[in-house]
Amino acid sequence: MPKLFFTFDGTQDLRIDNKIQLCTYKKLVFSVRFFHNLHEVLS
């Protein structure tokens, strides 16, 4: 699992926020890879 850019204090109240942030992080990584691949194909 990749290291995220933020740290959590581990309390159960943050579990839902963690999932949302992890989802957002995965979408961000996917977008970056997608545009990088697109750039490689077009260049």
C-alpha positions, 0 to 999 in steps of 0.5 A, a space after each residue: 500500500 502506497 504511503 499517503 501524504 497525510 497521517 491518521 491518529 488511528 481513532 475509530 471516528 476517522 475510519 470513514 474519513 480515511 476511506 474517503 481520502 483513500 478513494 480520492 487518493 486512488 482516483 488522483 493516482 489513476 488520473 495522473 497515470 492516465 494522463 501520463 500514458 496519454 502524453 506518452 502515446 501522443 508524443 
